[in-house]
Amino acid sequence: MTIKSYRRIFLRMFALLLGALALAPAQAQDILIGQVGSQTSVVTSANSKGMFLGMQSYFDSINAQGGVGGRHIKVINKDDGLNPAKMIELTKEFAADKDVLALGCYLNTGGLTALSKQDVLGQLGIGLVAPLAGDKSIVGAANFFPFRSGYPDEVAALIKEAADTQKKKLVIVYWNVTFGPSMMQLAQEQAKKLNVNVAATIKVDAAATDKFDAVMKETVAAVVKEAPDAVLMLMSSKYVNEFVKQIKESPASNAQIYGMSVTVVADIVKAAGAKNARGVVLAQAVPYPFSATLPAVNEYQKLMKQYAPNEPLSFSSLEGFSAAKIITEALRRAIPKPTREKVLKALSELGEYNLGGLYVNYSPKARLGWGGVDLTIIGENGKLLR
């Protein structure tokens, strides 16, 4: 056979191959879910990474079954550096990508507040599932679909605990920003209903950041003056850490301390020491992830072991897992060709959805998260116990 004949055969085969490729269906693009949360900030990195891992682990299990509508699901994280304006900017970047069909597990209270007040999600027409926020003034905005319980649920559970354990003299310490004032009022109302004696409400001026040391010293002194047998902290971050440290070194060291889910256990232990942190009771707005008493938690533990075997179980990864499960259900209801609009509609009309002993309920009238509260206690060596 001549070289010319080989060439003719090669060209014919190449033409047939091109024709086959032209007739073959286009490869489906991945469905993208956007997350804005800083994985570099020491304040949010643990929660941001945990939520990301929880989401992707569940999506990996769905992808192993062929995905949704033949498309795999992938989480994309963008770091806002805890800058509210940056969160808005990155959200708009996600909205500009047609393959991003929903958002999940945002964290940064300032950024979420800005998104809510400016109705960014409503204007962009995209849904956000399981933002790390318990303030109803935030998650009540358009296109927010909460999973975690709200701050009011946490406060009610902590006041009930004080009543059940027959605390005689409760002092409420609250900061004067974000959820502080409203939760202080709610705590007083709940205490009155349950006959819990509130000896004092002490305001912490969190706006005076340049006077932090003086503010905390005055706060602890005011608490000690009341000689309480219980203290409810309605604040977070370094204010909680410093308060626990100082109160445990004061004459009021035997008072039972209650805190909210925004409290970071490792930070309290680091600031106050494991011995002083021991016994602090914390409300949790997400189910306890370390005991598989619920079908959803059992499934979560199995998938984390399979798809993230070197990562610890955590409240944040369980929250991410739950968000992914909700998003996947909305995607399934939006097939055969899910779009951002169809997914948002599916979320808005989800109704009561059972994640496995955990329920959310989304409708055009209300978007309700889990609603339960687990109470935990810091045990020996800083370990969180139920």
Buried (B, 14 or more C-beta within 10 A) or exposed (E): EEEEEEEEEEEEEEEEEEEEEEEEEEEEEBBBBBBBBBBEBEBBBBBBBBBBBBBBBBBBBBBEEEBBBEBBBBBBBBBBEBBBEBBBBBBEBBBEEEBBBBBBBBBBBBBBBBBBEEEBBBEBEBBBBBBBBBBBBBBEBBBBBBBBBBBBBBBBBBBBBBBEEEBEBBBBBBBBBBBBBBBBBBBBEBBEEEEBBBBBBBBBBBEEEEEBEEBBEBBBEBBBBBEBBBBBBBBBBBBBBBBBBBBBEEEBEEBBBBBBBBBBBEBBBBBBBBEBBBEBBBBBBBBBBBEBEBEBBBBBBEBBEEBBEEBEBBBBBBBBBBBBBBBBBBBEBBEEEBEBEBBBBBBBEBEEBEBBEBBBBBEEEEBBBBBBBBBBEBBEEBEBEE
